[in-house]
């Protein structure tokens, strides 16, 4: 018997519906729901341990999102026909959900918690990542896990000036905005997306529009929770506290931390001073006290340090490195640093440094996307690497982290719309973060811009980026431009904004507090614009416009379009023609068939090699026109004519029959022409008898006067009798 199912429906402004149901699937999970929109269905489950692991002082939350190929009726690609490690797109969806949920769990809840979201059925008209946050929160809503502040996420687009919630893929292709917004009923928690140079005001309008839709989705979750009986939240053991120890630590450490925070020191110097204070305070406790409550001492030290740093900023307007709240750190940059790269740049801002390289290639180097929800390829992509030495640490390398995927995606979205549509290259940027103390992703945007300009890619406009922070105690607040790593860690907001001189191209915002007023958001955006333009000015001082051409050692790419029926001739039997041509010319040739036409990409560093390929293409697709005159060269002598090739299309041959060499009777072709002779012929089209192309030399020569060799007034020479020529001769 099918169990009882509880269902709620959300109706969007355009009439589309989203349903949430619980009670049918995965009932051993603490909470499970199925979210459906059109034919797209996501199963979300939530499970949390009943006890916390000893010594854990954080929330061990795992958010996992996977797309099943069966959901789209497809087989996984590759040799092993099984879903394996998550794709970058799946990792990005995990991050979108995690960043909203994590700060809203109780601060003292440390039980291992796992949220799993699976795409079980796919609809081409529905983008499932926009439903993942709703599904995760709904699974928590029907459980007893102590998650008190429900959330949801929506995608917002703008087409023809109208905002749209959860637009389809087709709508998104023409949208000026592609933003994901996550929020609770009271405040926005997360924003991430790309835009086509919109203003700060337009961005705030889009966020407000999305927030109203999110409130409706949260109300549906609340109704569902009530419909299943509003399960009581489980009790859990909170963090251990000791007021006596806290007072002792605060009395010994707070003033010292406050003084250090005013000293305008470097990251390393500041870390050493903070470490010295910690050692002094720990020395005040006996070994027995530390064995029993050493974790509390460390916890209270961190609490005092955080409070002291925040209060210095709020009380004095002074930051850890001595800057004012709106001040940007010193910047220097350099291009063409790496002699062998197609484009390279170093960007350094304070103690953050990124080295970017650009590599140019053909469509063969495009990044292939093969997911149940999306298939295609990227001709522009960016990879971000964050090695441990960039923060002075030694850590094992365990593959690309989720953070690296997320930061690289943000920088890629910041730059992608500034790559011209007619750029013939596949472009790959790699950012190597060499130093990090605040916003290496924004340094990646800046170094990526300079590397693109240096490579000769005709970038539409340069892009810069800045990270904003927030410190607030509820009554007072300070918005910080160009935040340090410590200000990110100890602060209440990380708001990254990228753009050109004319508007915003991408953003990413994470809020660590329960409420962010819109007036604070508007101030942060206005302050970010000033900082962004300041950084853009520094980039322009280094290199303001793209180099007119790619570097001499970088490949040049020429694109030719040929009729589809000539593709086979260019490739040749078994690829013989194209392989020999690539070897002889030193180029790479890629042919793609689009709309019954061949798009030929020729990539090479030698102009002569590229010219050789173009000449071969011209030869293959050369098609003479009836009545036109062409220059030819004799390349072979036969008994019945000469084989000639068009000089403008070498290799394109045609037979010049002996009867078309001259008006006079010609016994042998060698009586008129010789090997290597160059002369003009007239193209006569297809001979109806032989069905072959026909050219004539004699048609371009003056016709001799008629001479029938008969006496004046005498009889004409009789015509030969009809019949076979051989029989006539024998007769």
C-alpha positions as CSV (number, residue, x, y, z in Angstrom):
1,X,0.0,0.0,0.0
2,X,1.3,3.4,-0.9
3,X,1.9,5.4,2.2
4,X,0.2,8.7,2.9
5,X,1.8,11.6,1.0
6,X,1.8,15.2,2.2
7,X,2.1,17.7,-0.6
8,X,2.3,21.5,-1.0
9,X,2.2,23.5,-4.2
10,X,4.0,26.8,-5.0
11,X,2.6,28.8,-7.9
12,X,5.0,31.2,-9.7
13,X,3.9,34.5,-11.2
14,X,3.8,33.1,-14.7
15,X,1.6,30.1,-13.8
16,X,4.3,27.4,-13.5
17,X,4.1,25.3,-10.3
18,X,6.6,23.7,-7.9
19,X,5.3,20.9,-5.7
20,X,6.9,19.5,-2.6
21,X,5.9,16.1,-1.3
22,X,7.0,13.9,1.7
23,X,6.1,10.6,3.0
24,X,6.7,8.3,0.0
25,X,10.4,7.9,-0.4
26,X,13.5,7.5,1.8
27,X,11.6,7.3,5.1
28,X,14.5,6.1,7.2
29,X,16.2,9.5,6.6
30,X,15.5,12.1,9.3
31,X,13.8,14.1,6.6
32,X,13.1,13.5,2.9
33,X,11.2,15.3,0.2
34,X,10.7,15.2,-3.6
35,X,10.6,18.6,-5.3
36,X,9.0,18.7,-8.7
37,X,8.8,21.4,-11.4
38,X,7.5,20.2,-14.8
39,X,9.2,16.8,-15.4
40,X,12.2,17.7,-13.2
41,X,12.3,15.9,-9.9
42,X,14.8,16.2,-7.1
43,X,15.0,13.9,-4.1
44,X,16.5,15.6,-1.0
45,X,17.3,13.8,2.3
46,X,18.6,15.1,5.6
47,X,20.3,13.0,8.3
48,X,22.1,14.2,11.4
49,X,23.9,12.2,14.1
50,X,22.2,12.1,17.5
51,X,25.4,13.0,19.3
52,X,28.5,15.2,18.6
53,X,32.0,13.8,18.3
54,X,34.1,14.8,21.4
55,X,36.4,17.8,20.7
56,X,34.5,19.0,17.6
57,X,33.9,22.7,17.8
58,X,32.3,23.3,14.4
59,X,29.4,22.0,12.4
60,X,30.5,19.0,10.2
61,X,28.0,19.6,7.5
62,X,28.2,17.9,4.1
63,X,26.0,18.9,1.2
64,X,26.1,16.6,-1.8
65,X,24.3,17.2,-5.1
66,X,24.4,14.6,-7.9
67,X,22.7,14.4,-11.3
68,X,21.8,10.8,-12.4
69,X,22.2,10.2,-16.1
70,X,19.1,8.0,-16.1
71,X,17.2,11.1,-15.1
72,X,17.7,12.3,-18.7
73,X,17.5,8.8,-20.3
74,X,21.3,8.8,-21.0
75,X,24.3,6.7,-20.3
76,X,27.3,8.1,-18.5
77,X,30.2,9.0,-20.8
78,X,33.6,7.4,-20.6
79,X,34.8,3.8,-20.2
80,X,33.1,3.1,-16.9
81,X,29.3,3.4,-17.3
82,X,28.7,4.6,-13.8
83,X,28.5,8.1,-12.2
84,X,31.8,8.8,-10.5
85,X,33.3,11.9,-9.0
86,X,31.1,15.0,-9.1
87,X,31.5,17.4,-12.0
88,X,32.4,21.1,-11.5
89,X,28.7,22.0,-12.1
90,X,27.6,19.6,-9.4
91,X,30.2,21.0,-7.0
92,X,29.0,24.5,-7.7
93,X,25.5,23.6,-6.8
94,X,26.7,21.9,-3.5
95,X,28.4,25.2,-2.6
96,X,25.3,27.3,-3.4
97,X,23.3,25.2,-0.9
98,X,26.0,24.9,1.7
99,X,26.7,28.6,1.9
100,X,23.1,29.4,2.8
101,X,22.4,26.5,5.2
102,X,25.7,26.5,7.2
103,X,25.4,29.9,9.0
104,X,21.8,29.3,10.0
105,X,22.3,26.2,12.1
106,X,22.6,26.9,15.8
107,X,26.2,28.0,16.7
108,X,26.5,25.3,19.3
109,X,25.2,22.4,17.1
110,X,28.1,20.2,16.2
111,X,26.5,16.9,15.2
112,X,27.6,15.4,11.9
113,X,24.9,16.4,9.3
114,X,24.5,15.3,5.7
115,X,22.2,16.7,3.1
116,X,22.0,14.7,-0.1
117,X,20.1,16.0,-3.2
118,X,19.7,13.9,-6.3
119,X,18.3,14.8,-9.7
120,X,16.0,11.8,-10.4
121,X,14.1,13.1,-13.5
122,X,15.2,15.9,-15.9
123,X,13.2,18.4,-17.9
124,X,15.0,20.4,-20.6
125,X,12.8,23.4,-19.7
126,X,13.8,23.4,-16.0
127,X,17.3,24.2,-14.5
128,X,17.5,21.9,-11.4
129,X,20.2,23.8,-9.5
130,X,17.6,26.5,-8.8
131,X,15.5,24.0,-6.9
132,X,18.3,22.4,-4.9
133,X,18.2,25.0,-2.0
134,X,14.4,24.6,-1.7
135,X,14.7,20.8,-1.6
136,X,17.5,20.9,1.1
137,X,15.5,23.2,3.3
138,X,12.3,21.3,2.9
139,X,14.0,18.0,3.9
140,X,15.2,19.8,7.1
141,X,11.7,21.3,7.6
142,X,10.0,17.8,7.8
143,X,12.7,16.5,10.2
144,X,13.5,17.0,13.9
145,X,17.0,18.4,13.1
146,X,17.4,21.7,14.9
147,X,17.3,24.0,11.9
148,X,14.9,26.8,13.0
149,X,15.3,29.3,10.2
150,X,14.1,27.8,6.9
151,X,15.5,29.1,3.6
152,X,15.1,28.8,-0.1
153,X,17.0,29.7,-3.2
154,X,15.8,31.0,-6.6
155,X,17.4,32.0,-9.9
156,X,16.4,35.4,-11.2
157,X,16.8,36.6,-14.8
158,X,15.7,39.7,-16.7
159,X,14.4,39.4,-20.2
160,X,13.0,42.5,-22.1
161,X,13.2,44.5,-18.8
162,X,11.1,42.0,-16.8
163,X,12.4,39.9,-13.9
164,X,11.8,36.2,-14.1
165,X,12.0,33.6,-11.3
166,X,13.7,30.4,-12.3
167,X,13.9,31.1,-16.0
168,X,14.3,28.3,-18.5
169,X,17.6,27.7,-20.3
170,X,16.2,29.3,-23.4
171,X,15.2,32.4,-21.4
172,X,18.5,32.5,-19.7
173,X,20.4,32.7,-23.0
174,X,18.8,36.1,-23.7
175,X,18.8,37.3,-20.1
176,X,20.8,40.3,-18.9
177,X,21.1,38.7,-15.4
178,X,21.7,35.2,-14.1
179,X,21.8,35.3,-10.3
180,X,21.1,32.8,-7.6
181,X,19.8,34.3,-4.4
182,X,19.5,32.4,-1.1
183,X,17.5,33.8,1.8
184,X,15.5,33.2,4.9
185,X,12.2,35.0,5.5
186,X,14.0,37.9,7.2
187,X,17.2,38.4,5.2
188,X,19.3,37.6,2.2
189,X,22.1,35.1,3.0
190,X,23.8,34.4,-0.3
191,X,24.0,36.0,-3.8
192,X,26.0,34.6,-6.7
193,X,25.8,35.3,-10.5
194,X,26.8,37.0,-13.6
195,X,25.4,40.1,-15.3
196,X,25.8,42.1,-18.5
197,X,27.1,45.3,-17.0
198,X,24.1,46.2,-14.9
199,X,24.1,49.0,-12.3
200,X,24.2,48.7,-8.5
201,X,20.6,49.8,-8.3
202,X,19.4,47.2,-10.8
203,X,21.3,44.5,-8.8
204,X,19.5,45.4,-5.6
205,X,16.1,45.4,-7.4
206,X,16.8,41.9,-8.7
207,X,17.7,40.7,-5.2
208,X,14.6,42.2,-3.7
209,X,12.4,40.6,-6.4
210,X,14.0,37.2,-5.7
211,X,13.5,37.6,-1.9
212,X,9.8,38.1,-2.3
213,X,9.6,34.8,-4.3
214,X,11.7,33.1,-1.6
215,X,9.3,34.1,1.2
216,X,6.4,32.3,-0.7
217,X,8.5,29.1,-0.9
218,X,9.4,29.2,2.8
219,X,5.7,29.6,3.7
220,X,5.0,26.4,1.7
221,X,7.6,24.6,3.8
222,X,6.1,25.9,7.0
223,X,2.6,24.6,5.8
224,X,4.1,21.2,5.1
225,X,5.8,21.0,8.5
226,X,2.5,21.9,10.1
227,X,0.7,19.3,8.0
228,X,2.8,16.5,9.3
229,X,2.3,17.6,12.9
230,X,5.2,20.0,13.5
231,X,7.7,17.5,14.8
232,X,9.5,18.6,17.9
233,X,13.1,19.6,17.4
234,X,15.5,17.1,19.0
235,X,17.4,18.0,22.1
236,X,21.2,18.2,21.8
237,X,24.1,18.8,24.1
238,X,25.5,22.3,23.5
239,X,29.0,23.6,23.9
240,X,30.7,23.4,27.2
241,X,30.9,26.8,28.9
242,X,32.7,28.1,32.0
243,X,32.2,31.7,33.0
244,X,35.1,31.8,35.4
245,X,37.6,30.7,32.8
246,X,36.2,33.2,30.3
247,X,36.6,36.1,32.7
248,X,40.2,35.1,33.4
249,X,41.0,34.8,29.7
250,X,39.3,38.0,28.8
251,X,41.1,40.0,31.7
252,X,44.4,38.7,30.5
253,X,44.0,38.9,26.7
254,X,41.4,41.4,25.5
255,X,43.3,44.6,26.0
256,X,46.5,43.1,24.5
257,X,44.6,42.0,21.4
258,X,43.0,45.4,21.2
259,X,46.4,47.1,21.3
260,X,47.8,44.8,18.6
261,X,44.8,45.4,16.3
262,X,45.7,49.1,16.3
263,X,49.4,48.6,15.3
264,X,49.0,48.4,11.5
265,X,51.1,45.2,11.2
266,X,51.7,42.7,8.4
267,X,49.9,39.3,8.4
268,X,53.0,37.4,9.7
269,X,54.0,40.0,12.3
270,X,50.4,40.2,13.5
271,X,50.1,36.4,13.7
272,X,53.3,36.3,15.8
273,X,52.0,38.9,18.2
274,X,48.6,37.2,18.6
275,X,50.5,33.9,19.2
276,X,52.6,35.5,21.9
277,X,49.5,36.7,23.7
278,X,48.0,33.2,23.5
279,X,51.2,31.7,25.0
280,X,51.1,34.2,27.9
281,X,47.5,33.4,28.7
282,X,47.9,29.6,28.4
283,X,50.8,29.9,30.9
284,X,48.4,31.2,33.5
285,X,46.7,27.8,33.7
286,X,48.1,24.6,35.2
287,X,48.7,21.4,33.3
288,X,45.7,19.9,35.0
289,X,43.5,22.8,34.1
290,X,44.6,22.7,30.5
291,X,44.1,18.9,30.3
292,X,40.5,19.4,31.5
293,X,39.6,22.7,29.9
294,X,42.3,23.6,27.3
295,X,39.6,23.6,24.6
296,X,37.7,26.3,26.5
297,X,40.9,28.4,26.9
298,X,41.5,28.3,23.1
299,X,37.8,29.0,22.4
300,X,37.8,32.1,24.7
301,X,41.1,33.4,23.3
302,X,39.6,33.3,19.8
303,X,36.4,35.0,21.1
304,X,38.4,37.8,22.7
305,X,40.6,38.3,19.7
306,X,37.6,38.5,17.4
307,X,35.8,41.0,19.7
308,X,38.9,43.2,20.0
309,X,39.6,43.4,16.3
310,X,36.0,44.2,15.5
311,X,35.8,46.8,18.2
312,X,38.9,48.6,17.0
313,X,37.3,48.9,13.6
314,X,33.9,50.1,15.0
315,X,35.5,52.3,17.7
316,X,38.4,53.9,15.8
317,X,37.8,53.1,12.1
318,X,41.2,51.5,12.0
319,X,41.9,48.2,10.4
320,X,44.4,45.5,11.1
321,X,46.9,46.9,8.5
322,X,46.2,50.5,9.4
323,X,44.0,51.4,6.5
324,X,40.7,53.3,6.6
325,X,37.5,51.4,5.8
326,X,37.4,52.7,2.2
327,X,41.1,52.4,1.5
328,X,42.6,49.9,-1.1
329,X,45.9,48.2,-0.5
330,X,49.0,49.2,-2.7
331,X,48.8,47.6,-6.1
332,X,51.4,46.7,-8.7
333,X,51.1,44.6,-11.8
334,X,53.2,43.4,-14.7
335,X,52.4,41.8,-18.1
336,X,54.4,39.5,-20.4
337,X,56.2,38.0,-17.5
338,X,56.4,34.4,-18.9
339,X,58.2,34.4,-22.2
340,X,56.7,31.2,-23.6
341,X,53.0,31.7,-22.5
342,X,50.6,33.1,-25.1
343,X,49.7,35.8,-22.5
344,X,50.7,36.3,-18.9
345,X,50.3,38.8,-16.0
346,X,51.1,39.2,-12.3
347,X,48.7,41.2,-10.1
348,X,49.7,42.0,-6.6
349,X,47.5,43.8,-4.1
350,X,48.9,44.0,-0.6
351,X,49.8,40.5,0.5
352,X,47.7,38.8,-2.2
353,X,49.3,37.8,-5.6
354,X,48.0,35.9,-8.6
355,X,49.9,34.9,-11.7
356,X,47.6,34.3,-14.7
357,X,48.4,32.7,-18.0
358,X,46.4,32.6,-21.2
359,X,46.6,29.7,-23.7
360,X,45.0,30.0,-27.2
361,X,43.7,27.0,-29.1
362,X,41.2,25.7,-31.6
363,X,37.7,24.3,-31.0
364,X,39.3,21.0,-30.3
365,X,40.5,22.3,-27.0
366,X,37.0,23.4,-25.9
367,X,35.9,22.3,-22.4
368,X,33.3,19.6,-23.0
369,X,30.3,19.6,-20.7
370,X,28.5,16.3,-20.5
371,X,25.8,16.2,-17.7
372,X,22.3,15.0,-17.6
373,X,21.1,18.6,-17.3
374,X,23.5,20.1,-19.8
375,X,25.5,19.2,-22.8
376,X,27.8,21.5,-24.8
377,X,31.2,23.0,-24.6
378,X,33.0,26.1,-23.4
379,X,35.3,28.1,-25.7
380,X,36.4,30.2,-22.7
381,X,37.2,28.8,-19.3
382,X,39.3,29.6,-16.3
383,X,41.0,27.4,-13.8
384,X,42.1,28.6,-10.3
385,X,44.8,26.9,-8.2
386,X,45.3,27.7,-4.5
387,X,48.5,25.9,-3.3
388,X,49.2,25.8,0.4
389,X,52.4,27.8,0.2
390,X,50.3,30.8,-0.7
391,X,49.4,31.1,3.0
392,X,52.7,29.9,4.3
393,X,51.4,26.4,5.1
394,X,52.4,22.9,4.2
395,X,49.4,20.6,3.5
396,X,48.9,17.4,1.5
397,X,47.5,18.0,-2.0
398,X,44.3,16.0,-2.5
399,X,43.0,17.2,-5.9
400,X,41.0,20.3,-6.8
401,X,39.1,21.5,-3.8
402,X,35.5,22.8,-3.9
403,X,36.8,26.2,-3.0
404,X,39.1,26.2,-6.0
405,X,36.2,25.2,-8.3
406,X,34.0,28.0,-6.8
407,X,36.6,30.8,-7.0
408,X,37.6,29.8,-10.5
409,X,33.9,29.8,-11.6
410,X,33.4,33.3,-10.2
411,X,36.4,34.7,-12.0
412,X,35.3,33.0,-15.2
413,X,31.8,34.5,-15.0
414,X,33.3,37.9,-14.4
415,X,35.3,37.8,-17.6
416,X,33.3,35.6,-20.0
417,X,31.0,38.3,-21.4
418,X,34.0,40.5,-22.3
419,X,35.3,37.9,-24.7
420,X,34.0,39.0,-28.2
421,X,31.6,36.6,-29.9
422,X,33.8,36.5,-33.0
423,X,36.9,35.5,-31.1
424,X,38.2,32.5,-33.2
425,X,40.2,31.0,-30.3
426,X,39.4,28.6,-27.5
427,X,40.8,30.6,-24.5
428,X,42.0,29.0,-21.3
429,X,43.1,31.1,-18.3
430,X,45.0,29.5,-15.4
431,X,45.4,31.5,-12.2
432,X,48.1,30.5,-9.8
433,X,47.6,32.1,-6.4
434,X,51.1,32.7,-5.1
435,X,50.3,34.8,-2.0
436,X,46.9,35.1,-0.2
437,X,45.7,37.5,2.4
438,X,42.2,38.4,1.2
439,X,40.3,37.9,-2.0
440,X,42.5,35.9,-4.3
441,X,39.5,35.3,-6.6
442,X,39.4,39.1,-7.2
443,X,43.1,39.1,-7.8
444,X,42.5,36.4,-10.4
445,X,40.0,38.6,-12.2
446,X,42.5,41.4,-12.4
447,X,45.5,39.2,-13.4
448,X,43.2,37.4,-15.9
449,X,42.2,40.7,-17.5
450,X,45.8,41.8,-17.9
451,X,46.8,38.3,-19.3
452,X,44.0,38.5,-21.9
453,X,45.0,42.0,-23.0
454,X,48.6,40.8,-23.2
455,X,47.7,37.8,-25.3
456,X,46.1,39.8,-28.0
457,X,42.6,38.6,-27.4
458,X,40.5,41.6,-28.4
459,X,38.7,41.9,-25.0
460,X,35.7,44.2,-25.2
461,X,36.5,46.0,-21.9
462,X,38.8,45.4,-19.0
463,X,37.3,44.0,-15.8
464,X,38.4,44.5,-12.2
465,X,37.1,43.0,-8.9
466,X,37.0,43.9,-5.2
467,X,36.0,42.1,-2.0
468,X,33.9,44.0,0.6
469,X,33.5,43.1,4.2
470,X,31.2,44.1,7.1
471,X,31.6,44.5,10.8
472,X,28.5,45.1,12.9
473,X,27.4,44.8,16.5
474,X,23.7,45.4,15.7
475,X,23.7,49.1,16.2
476,X,26.9,50.2,14.6
477,X,28.4,48.9,11.3
478,X,31.4,49.5,9.1
479,X,31.7,48.4,5.5
480,X,35.3,47.5,4.6
481,X,36.8,47.8,1.1
482,X,39.4,45.2,-0.1
483,X,39.2,43.0,3.0
484,X,42.1,41.0,4.5
485,X,41.9,37.3,5.2
486,X,41.5,38.0,8.9
487,X,38.7,40.5,8.2
488,X,36.9,37.9,6.2
489,X,37.4,35.3,8.9
490,X,36.3,37.6,11.8
491,X,33.8,39.6,9.9
492,X,30.1,39.3,9.0
493,X,30.1,39.5,5.3
494,X,32.2,38.6,2.2
495,X,30.8,40.5,-0.8
496,X,32.8,40.2,-4.0
497,X,31.9,42.4,-7.0
498,X,33.5,42.5,-10.4
499,X,32.8,44.8,-13.3
500,X,33.9,47.2,-16.1
501,X,33.8,50.9,-15.9
502,X,30.2,50.7,-17.1
503,X,28.6,48.1,-14.8
504,X,28.7,44.9,-12.8
505,X,29.6,41.6,-14.5
506,X,29.6,39.1,-11.6
507,X,29.1,39.0,-7.8
508,X,29.3,36.6,-4.9
509,X,28.0,37.4,-1.4
510,X,28.0,35.4,1.8
511,X,26.4,36.7,5.0
512,X,27.4,35.2,8.3
513,X,24.8,37.0,10.4
514,X,21.0,36.6,10.5
515,X,20.1,39.9,9.0
516,X,21.5,42.2,6.4
517,X,19.7,45.5,5.9
518,X,19.2,46.6,2.3
519,X,20.7,50.0,3.1
520,X,23.9,48.3,4.2
521,X,23.9,46.3,1.0
522,X,23.4,49.5,-1.1
523,X,26.3,51.2,0.8
524,X,28.5,48.2,0.2
525,X,27.8,48.2,-3.5
526,X,28.4,52.0,-3.8
527,X,31.7,51.6,-1.9
528,X,32.6,48.6,-4.1
529,X,32.1,50.6,-7.2
530,X,34.6,53.3,-6.1
531,X,37.1,50.6,-5.2
532,X,36.5,48.7,-8.4
533,X,37.2,51.8,-10.5
534,X,40.3,52.6,-8.5
535,X,41.7,49.1,-9.2
536,X,40.7,49.4,-12.9
537,X,42.7,52.6,-13.1
538,X,45.7,50.7,-11.8
539,X,45.2,48.0,-14.4
540,X,45.0,50.6,-17.2
541,X,48.3,52.1,-16.1
542,X,49.9,48.7,-16.8
543,X,48.0,47.8,-20.1
544,X,44.9,49.6,-21.1
545,X,44.0,48.0,-24.4
546,X,44.5,44.6,-26.0
547,X,47.7,44.1,-28.0
548,X,46.9,44.4,-31.7
549,X,48.1,40.9,-32.5
550,X,48.9,37.7,-30.7
551,X,52.6,37.2,-29.8
552,X,55.0,35.9,-32.5
553,X,55.2,32.5,-30.8
554,X,51.5,32.2,-30.2
555,X,49.4,30.4,-32.8
556,X,47.5,32.5,-35.3
557,X,44.1,31.2,-36.2
558,X,42.3,31.7,-39.5
559,X,38.8,30.5,-40.0
560,X,37.4,29.6,-43.5
561,X,33.9,28.4,-44.4
562,X,33.6,25.9,-47.2
563,X,30.6,24.1,-48.7
564,X,29.8,20.9,-46.8
565,X,30.3,18.7,-49.9
566,X,34.0,19.7,-50.0
567,X,34.7,18.5,-46.4
568,X,35.5,15.0,-47.6
569,X,37.9,16.2,-50.3
570,X,39.8,18.3,-47.7
571,X,40.0,15.4,-45.3
572,X,40.9,12.8,-48.0
573,X,40.7,9.0,-47.8
574,X,41.4,8.0,-44.3
575,X,42.4,11.5,-43.4
576,X,45.4,11.3,-45.8
577,X,45.0,14.8,-47.4
578,X,44.6,16.7,-44.1
579,X,47.3,14.8,-42.3
580,X,49.8,15.4,-45.0
581,X,48.8,19.1,-45.2
582,X,49.2,19.5,-41.5
583,X,52.7,17.9,-41.6
584,X,53.8,20.0,-44.6
585,X,52.5,23.3,-43.3
586,X,53.2,22.8,-39.6
587,X,49.7,23.8,-38.7
588,X,46.7,22.3,-36.9
589,X,43.6,22.0,-38.9
590,X,40.2,21.4,-37.3
591,X,37.0,21.0,-39.4
592,X,33.5,21.2,-37.9
593,X,30.3,20.8,-39.9
594,X,27.6,23.4,-39.0
595,X,24.4,23.8,-40.9
596,X,25.8,21.8,-43.9
597,X,28.9,24.0,-44.1
598,X,32.5,23.2,-43.1
599,X,34.0,25.5,-40.6
600,X,37.8,25.1,-41.1
601,X,40.1,26.4,-38.3
602,X,43.8,26.7,-39.2
603,X,46.1,27.2,-36.2
604,X,49.8,27.8,-36.7
605,X,52.7,30.1,-35.9
606,X,54.1,30.3,-39.5
607,X,52.3,32.7,-41.9
608,X,53.7,30.6,-44.8
609,X,52.2,27.4,-43.4
610,X,48.8,29.1,-42.9
611,X,49.1,30.4,-46.5
612,X,49.8,26.9,-47.8
613,X,46.7,25.6,-46.1
614,X,44.5,28.4,-47.5
615,X,45.9,27.8,-51.0
616,X,45.0,24.1,-50.7
617,X,41.5,25.0,-49.6
618,X,41.1,27.4,-52.4
619,X,42.3,24.7,-54.8
620,X,39.8,22.2,-53.5
621,X,36.8,24.4,-53.5
622,X,37.8,26.2,-56.8
623,X,34.9,26.0,-59.2
624,X,35.3,27.7,-62.7
625,X,32.4,29.5,-64.3
626,X,31.2,28.9,-67.8
627,X,32.6,31.5,-70.3
628,X,35.3,32.7,-68.0
629,X,39.1,32.7,-68.9
630,X,41.6,31.0,-66.6
631,X,45.4,30.6,-66.7
632,X,46.6,27.0,-66.7
633,X,49.9,25.1,-66.7
634,X,50.6,21.8,-68.6
635,X,51.4,19.1,-66.1
636,X,50.9,15.9,-68.3
637,X,51.0,15.1,-72.0
638,X,48.7,12.4,-73.5
639,X,48.1,11.2,-77.0
640,X,44.7,12.8,-77.1
641,X,45.4,16.0,-75.2
642,X,47.2,17.7,-72.4
643,X,46.3,17.7,-68.7
644,X,46.4,21.2,-67.3
645,X,46.0,22.6,-63.8
646,X,44.6,26.0,-62.9
647,X,47.5,28.2,-61.7
648,X,45.2,29.8,-59.1
649,X,44.1,26.4,-57.8
650,X,47.1,24.1,-57.9
651,X,46.1,20.4,-58.0
652,X,42.8,21.2,-59.7
653,X,43.2,19.5,-63.1
654,X,41.2,19.3,-66.3
655,X,41.8,17.7,-69.7
656,X,42.5,20.0,-72.6
657,X,41.5,17.8,-75.6
658,X,43.7,17.9,-78.7
659,X,40.8,19.2,-80.7
660,X,40.6,22.3,-78.5
661,X,44.3,23.2,-78.8
662,X,44.1,25.1,-82.1
663,X,41.8,25.8,-85.0
664,X,44.2,24.0,-87.3
665,X,44.1,20.2,-87.4
666,X,46.4,19.0,-84.7
667,X,47.8,15.4,-84.8
668,X,49.7,15.5,-81.5
669,X,49.4,17.8,-78.5
670,X,53.2,18.4,-78.6
671,X,52.8,20.1,-82.0
672,X,51.2,23.0,-80.1
673,X,52.1,22.8,-76.3
674,X,54.9,21.4,-74.2
675,X,55.2,20.4,-70.5
676,X,55.2,23.4,-68.2
677,X,53.7,25.8,-70.7
678,X,51.4,28.4,-69.2
679,X,48.6,29.9,-71.2
680,X,44.9,30.9,-71.1
681,X,41.9,28.7,-71.6
682,X,38.2,29.3,-71.7
683,X,35.9,27.2,-69.5
684,X,33.1,25.7,-71.5
685,X,31.3,23.8,-68.7
686,X,30.3,20.1,-68.8
687,X,30.6,18.3,-72.1
688,X,27.1,16.7,-72.7
689,X,28.8,13.7,-74.5
690,X,31.6,12.9,-72.0
691,X,30.0,14.3,-68.9
692,X,33.3,15.8,-68.0
693,X,34.6,19.4,-67.7
694,X,35.7,20.9,-71.0
695,X,38.1,23.8,-71.6
696,X,39.4,25.3,-74.9
697,X,42.5,27.1,-75.9
698,X,41.5,27.7,-79.5
699,X,38.4,29.6,-78.4
700,X,40.7,32.4,-77.3
701,X,42.7,32.4,-80.6
702,X,41.6,34.3,-83.7
703,X,39.8,32.0,-86.1
704,X,41.6,31.6,-89.5
705,X,39.8,32.5,-92.7
706,X,37.8,29.7,-94.3
707,X,39.7,27.8,-97.0
708,X,37.9,24.8,-98.6
709,X,40.6,24.4,-101.4
710,X,38.2,24.3,-104.3
711,X,38.4,26.2,-107.7
712,X,36.3,29.3,-108.0
713,X,32.8,28.2,-108.9
714,X,33.8,24.5,-108.6
715,X,31.8,21.8,-106.8
716,X,32.1,21.4,-103.0
717,X,34.0,18.4,-101.6
718,X,31.5,15.7,-100.9
719,X,30.8,14.7,-97.3
720,X,32.0,11.3,-96.3
721,X,29.4,8.5,-96.3
722,X,27.6,7.8,-93.0
723,X,28.7,4.8,-91.0
724,X,31.5,3.6,-88.9
725,X,34.8,5.5,-89.6
726,X,36.8,2.3,-89.8
727,X,34.4,0.8,-92.3
728,X,34.5,3.9,-94.4
729,X,38.3,3.8,-94.5
730,X,38.3,0.1,-95.5
731,X,35.7,0.8,-98.2
